[in-house]
Amino acid sequence: MRVHELIDILSDQPADAEVELAVIAPVDESADDITVDRYFVDGVLPWPDGDNTEVAIWLVGGEESDVNAFLDAIEQPNPETTDEGPP
């Protein structure tokens, strides 16, 4: 989905409606049962999309402690890829 498509979809919704992220996954690979995990969208994160030059926009959500751990992890400079060297 492109950003403009998401904007178009959301523009038809009430401005004060809560936005959630629903993750649908199989309960078991051999069964038809599915599970739905619902999360509030806590943020939006531009992310390099693999080897190409495009950027993907991630809607970030999940359990608060997991989201915080993820954001902390990506904000930490990697000493192997910076000029600063090890701490």
N, C-alpha and C positions, 0 to 999 in steps of 0.2 A: 504494500500500500504506500502511496506517495503522500507527503505531507498535505498537499492541496486536497487530496481525496478525504483524508481524515478531517480536515477543516470543514469541508463541505458537509460531511456527515454530522459533525458536531454542531454546525451552524443551524441545523434543523431541530436541535434539542433545546429544552429549557436552559437558560443561562445559569440557573442555580442548581441544576441536576448534578449529583455526585458522579464522578467518573471512576470506574473500577476496571481492573484488568482481570479477565477470566482465563485461566489456564486449564485447558481440557486435555486429559491424558488417559490412556487405557489403564485400568486397574491391574489387568494381567494380560500379557501378550496373547494368550490362548483363548481369552474370553471376549465377549462383545461389550462387557461392562466398562463404563468410563467414570472418571471422577472429575469434579469441577472445583478448582481452588480459586477463590475470589480474593483480590487484593486491591487496596486503594492505590492509585497512581501517586507515588511520592515525589516523582521528579521526571525530568526529561534529560536525556544524556546523548549528545552527539558521539558516535563511536565509529572509528575507521572500519570500513567494511572489507576486511581481508586484504587481498593484494591489489584491488582496484583503487582508484582515486576517490570513489564516492564515499560519503559518510552516511551511515545508517543512524536513524534517530530511535533510541531506545526509550520506551516508556518503562520506568523503573518502579517496581513495587514488590512487596513481600512482607514477611514478618519484620517488624521494626529493627530488631537486633541484627537480622541478616542483611537488611538494606544498609544499616550503618556500617557493618563490617565490610561490605562490598565497597561502599563509597570510601571508607578509610583506606582500603587496599589499593584502589585505583588512584588515590591522591598521593600515595607514597612514591617519591622518586626512586627509580631503580638504579642503584649505584653502578651497575654494569653498563647502563646506557646513558649516564650523565657524566659531565666533566668533573663533578664534585668528588668522585671516588667514594670509597667506603666511609661510613660514619665514624 
